[in-house]
């Protein structure tokens, strides 16, 4: 029914490991309406939450009626994800999540696939760094069927033995294939170098040895001990009456029994400052893949908006960013280079990613470090600030232009506790960032003298070009301790 996207270490586009069932909404075509792609990508939406409800079992609902297209999207987030993997069993949350839609007390894996297919909908489950998610995207007329699938996968998954082994083979195959992708290898080594055994230090998919060792009993225990309605948020968005949404959710999601005691989620804790070091992963490549960075901030950091603006100027703004202008346009050392913060429940990484010729790796890294130092010491210019604010405020509405995007955003806003006015005040918060703010957060959060650099490429050639490794990693090995 499903297949794993190649696993990557983080939760976002370059790093999210998630299994997805994607079936076109063919019924719309038969009815003469817009295609699924049109509805999902371009349907107009209003970014308004109609009702927030907490069920008796503690599960939180965010409900929004959207009348533009006859579709409903359901996005449920269960707090935890790879962040709560036991140190000896990395990948447990991802493995568990991959099986939530592979059989429940109500339906077998095959029956779930056939039901979704017959209705022209999509249904999926997966894991991220901070959560496990279950998602559904159906025609509005099939809302209760979709919600029933979601509720059963959260509350009563059965983890059939044959499906456990099938998914295990898929994960192992994906992990093996990922090792042939230098960018993924660099991300894996970077997170290990940055976090070690702490949360966020391993890929969501785990590693082959751990995946091979996991038993069905481990998955059952994780579901029973780590997944609870009190740790769950479900956003329901679409062309369904709000009272109908709530009534159905109370009946279906409300039947999920809460355990007597929930586990205590990992919380942000002071982390030691990164020591400047270079990690080399030996690979026979013509181009080196480079990740430089440090531990960044959590999503609830009060400096979030100034950091978004600062990072856009530094390396998040594409052709308008300093890093691309310096490393690509002026020096001609890389086709692309970008920077980004990943603000999670705990402080996530700040990283700068690029690919360059092996011979120019040291020069490229030196230019990146200089730009980070320049931002740290001098901040931004008035023109850079205005351009960043224009782009960020102009681009934000694109996150609100479909039912599925709204369900995802509403769930995240609730999960991170960003406030009920987050959408309406977003532009104001971006516009309120001053030049002094940019310089202040750059000096507070950037550590140009303590950046960790991970380089994937031929170790001997890199050494000859000036890359001196303080931690070297053999072609098939794990990151060595610095």
SVG drawing of the C-alpha trace seen along z (x, -y; Angstrom):
<svg xmlns="http://www.w3.org/2000/svg" viewBox="-23 -51 71 63">
<polyline fill="none" stroke="black" stroke-width="0.4" points="0.0,0.0 2.7,-2.5 6.3,-2.9 9.0,-4.8 10.5,-7.9 14.3,-7.6 15.1,-8.3 16.9,-11.5 18.0,-12.7 15.7,-15.7 12.0,-16.3 11.8,-18.9 12.1,-18.6 15.8,-17.6 15.4,-15.6 11.9,-14.2 11.4,-10.4 7.8,-9.6 5.7,-7.1 2.9,-8.4 0.0,-6.9 -0.9,-9.3 -4.0,-8.5 -5.5,-11.1 -9.0,-12.4 -10.4,-10.8 -14.0,-11.2 -13.7,-15.0 -12.7,-14.4 -15.8,-12.2 -17.9,-14.9 -16.5,-17.5 -14.8,-19.4 -11.1,-20.5 -8.4,-17.9 -6.9,-16.8 -3.7,-18.7 -5.7,-21.9 -7.6,-21.5 -4.6,-20.8 -2.3,-23.4 -4.4,-26.3 -7.8,-26.2 -8.4,-29.5 -8.6,-29.3 -9.3,-31.5 -6.9,-31.2 -9.5,-31.1 -10.0,-28.5 -13.6,-28.2 -13.4,-26.1 -10.8,-24.6 -12.0,-21.7 -10.3,-19.4 -11.9,-16.0 -12.5,-14.1 -9.4,-12.0 -7.2,-15.0 -6.9,-15.1 -7.0,-18.6 -9.0,-19.5 -8.5,-22.5 -11.5,-22.8 -11.9,-25.0 -14.6,-25.1 -13.3,-25.8 -15.9,-26.0 -13.8,-26.6 -13.5,-23.0 -15.3,-19.8 -12.3,-18.4 -11.4,-17.7 -7.9,-17.3 -7.0,-15.8 -3.6,-16.2 -2.9,-14.6 0.4,-15.1 1.4,-12.9 4.2,-14.5 7.4,-12.4 8.8,-11.2 12.4,-10.3 13.2,-12.6 12.0,-10.0 13.7,-7.0 15.7,-5.0 19.4,-5.6 19.9,-1.9 17.0,-1.7 17.2,-4.6 14.4,-4.4 11.8,-2.9 9.4,-5.8 9.8,-5.8 9.3,-2.1 6.2,-2.3 4.7,-5.1 5.3,-3.3 2.9,-0.6 0.1,-2.6 -1.8,-2.4 -0.8,1.2 -3.6,2.8 -6.0,2.0 -8.6,3.9 -11.2,2.8 -9.3,3.3 -6.3,5.2 -3.6,3.4 -5.1,4.5 -8.6,3.4 -7.3,-0.1 -5.6,-0.5 -8.6,0.7 -10.9,-1.6 -8.8,-4.7 -8.4,-3.7 -12.1,-3.2 -12.9,-6.7 -10.0,-8.4 -8.4,-9.6 -5.0,-9.5 -4.1,-8.2 -0.7,-8.0 1.3,-7.8 4.9,-8.7 7.4,-10.1 9.3,-13.3 11.9,-14.5 9.3,-15.8 6.1,-13.9 4.3,-11.0 1.8,-12.1 -1.3,-10.5 -2.8,-12.3 -5.9,-11.9 -7.1,-13.8 -10.5,-12.9 -13.6,-14.3 -15.7,-16.1 -18.6,-13.6 -16.3,-10.8 -15.2,-12.8 -16.4,-10.2 -14.7,-7.3 -11.5,-9.3 -11.7,-10.2 -12.5,-6.6 -9.3,-5.4 -7.3,-8.1 -8.8,-7.3 -8.3,-3.5 -4.7,-3.9 -3.9,-6.0 -5.8,-4.0 -5.9,-0.3 -3.0,0.5 -2.3,4.3 1.2,4.4 0.7,7.6 3.9,9.7 4.0,10.0 3.6,6.2 6.3,5.6 8.8,7.7 7.7,6.0 8.2,2.5 11.5,3.6 12.8,4.7 11.7,1.4 13.4,-0.7 16.6,1.3 16.5,0.9 16.0,-2.8 18.8,-3.2 21.2,-1.2 20.2,-3.3 20.6,-6.5 24.3,-5.7 24.9,-6.3 23.6,-9.9 26.5,-12.2 24.1,-14.8 22.3,-12.4 25.5,-11.0 26.7,-14.5 23.5,-15.3 23.7,-12.1 27.3,-12.7 26.6,-16.4 23.8,-15.5 25.9,-12.9 28.8,-15.2 26.5,-18.0 24.3,-16.0 26.0,-12.7 23.7,-10.4 21.3,-13.3 17.9,-13.7 18.2,-14.8 21.5,-13.0 20.3,-10.2 18.3,-9.9 14.6,-9.3 14.9,-6.0 17.6,-4.9 20.4,-2.6 20.5,0.8 21.6,2.6 18.9,1.1 16.2,1.7 17.2,5.3 17.1,5.8 13.6,4.2 10.9,6.7 7.1,6.5 6.9,6.3 9.0,3.2 6.6,1.5 3.6,2.5 5.3,1.2 6.2,-2.1 2.6,-2.6 1.2,-1.8 3.8,-3.8 4.6,-6.8 1.4,-7.5 -1.5,-9.0 -4.5,-11.2 -3.3,-13.7 -0.2,-14.2 -2.2,-14.5 -3.4,-17.4 -5.8,-16.9 -6.5,-19.6 -9.6,-19.1 -10.0,-21.5 -12.4,-21.4 -15.9,-21.6 -17.7,-20.0 -19.9,-21.7 -17.9,-22.5 -20.5,-20.8 -20.3,-17.7 -16.5,-17.7 -16.8,-17.9 -19.5,-15.3 -17.7,-12.8 -14.4,-13.5 -15.9,-13.1 -17.3,-9.7 -14.3,-8.4 -11.2,-10.1 -12.8,-10.4 -12.9,-6.6 -9.1,-6.4 -8.5,-5.6 -5.8,-7.6 -3.3,-5.7 -3.2,-6.3 0.2,-8.0 1.8,-9.7 5.5,-9.7 7.3,-12.9 8.5,-14.3 12.1,-15.4 12.5,-19.1 15.0,-21.7 18.1,-21.6 21.3,-23.7 23.6,-22.2 27.4,-22.6 28.8,-24.9 30.1,-23.1 33.9,-22.9 35.2,-23.9 36.1,-20.8 36.1,-19.1 34.6,-15.7 35.5,-13.9 33.5,-11.0 35.7,-9.2 33.9,-8.8 35.3,-8.5 33.6,-11.7 34.6,-14.4 32.6,-17.0 32.7,-17.4 29.4,-17.7 29.8,-20.1 27.6,-21.0 28.7,-23.6 26.8,-24.6 26.0,-24.5 23.2,-23.9 20.5,-26.6 17.3,-27.5 14.0,-25.9 10.7,-27.1 9.6,-28.9 12.7,-31.1 11.6,-34.8 14.2,-35.6 12.5,-33.5 11.3,-36.3 14.6,-38.3 16.4,-35.0 14.2,-34.2 15.0,-37.6 18.7,-37.4 19.0,-33.9 17.1,-35.1 19.8,-37.7 22.7,-35.4 21.8,-32.3 18.1,-31.6 17.1,-34.1 18.4,-32.3 20.1,-34.6 19.6,-37.6 21.5,-36.0 25.1,-36.9 26.3,-33.3 25.2,-32.7 26.5,-36.0 29.9,-35.4 30.4,-31.6 28.7,-31.2 28.4,-34.6 31.7,-36.2 34.0,-33.2 32.3,-30.6 33.0,-27.8 29.5,-26.2 26.3,-26.0 24.2,-26.5 24.7,-27.3 22.0,-27.9 21.6,-28.2 18.6,-27.5 17.6,-27.1 15.5,-24.1 13.7,-25.3 12.1,-22.2 10.7,-21.4 14.4,-21.3 17.1,-23.5 17.5,-22.2 20.5,-22.7 21.6,-25.7 23.3,-24.6 24.9,-25.8 24.9,-23.3 26.9,-23.4 28.7,-21.2 32.0,-22.2 35.0,-20.7 37.3,-18.8 40.2,-21.1 38.2,-24.2 36.6,-22.8 38.9,-24.6 38.4,-28.0 34.6,-27.6 34.5,-26.8 36.7,-29.7 34.4,-32.1 31.3,-30.7 33.0,-31.2 33.9,-34.8 30.2,-35.6 29.0,-34.1 31.6,-36.3 30.6,-39.4 26.9,-38.9 27.8,-38.3 30.0,-41.4 28.2,-43.9 24.6,-42.7 22.7,-43.7 22.1,-46.8 18.8,-48.7 18.4,-47.5 18.9,-43.9 16.5,-44.2 13.7,-45.7 14.2,-43.1 14.0,-40.2 10.9,-41.6 9.2,-42.1 9.9,-38.5 8.9,-36.9 5.7,-38.8 4.8,-38.3 5.6,-34.6 3.7,-33.7 0.3,-33.6 1.5,-30.7 1.4,-28.6 -2.3,-29.2 -3.5,-28.5 -4.9,-25.0 -6.9,-22.8 -4.0,-20.5 -1.5,-23.3 -3.9,-24.9 -4.4,-21.6 -0.7,-21.2 -0.1,-24.8 -3.0,-24.8 -1.6,-21.6 1.9,-23.0 0.7,-26.3 -1.2,-24.4 1.7,-22.0 4.3,-24.7 1.9,-27.0 2.4,-29.8 -0.8,-31.7 -4.2,-32.0 -3.1,-35.2 0.0,-33.7 -1.3,-34.0 -2.8,-37.4 0.2,-38.9 2.9,-37.2 3.5,-40.1 3.6,-42.6 6.1,-40.5 8.4,-40.3 8.0,-44.0 8.8,-44.9 12.3,-43.4 14.9,-46.2 18.5,-46.4 19.5,-46.4 17.4,-43.2 19.3,-41.5 22.7,-42.4 21.6,-41.4 20.4,-37.9 23.4,-37.3 25.7,-38.1 23.6,-36.1 23.0,-33.0 25.8,-32.7 29.1,-31.2 31.4,-31.7 34.4,-30.4 32.7,-27.2 31.1,-25.9 31.3,-22.2 32.2,-21.3 31.3,-17.9 32.8,-17.1 32.0,-14.0 34.6,-13.3 38.0,-11.6 39.9,-11.9 43.4,-12.0 42.5,-14.5 40.7,-16.7 43.8,-16.6 45.9,-17.7 43.6,-20.7 43.9,-21.9 41.0,-20.1 42.5,-18.9 40.1,-16.5 39.8,-16.4 37.5,-13.4 37.6,-11.1 35.0,-8.6 35.8,-5.6 33.6,-4.9 31.2,-2.6 31.8,-3.7 30.0,-5.9 31.2,-9.3 34.3,-9.1 34.3,-11.0 36.1,-14.3"/>
</svg>
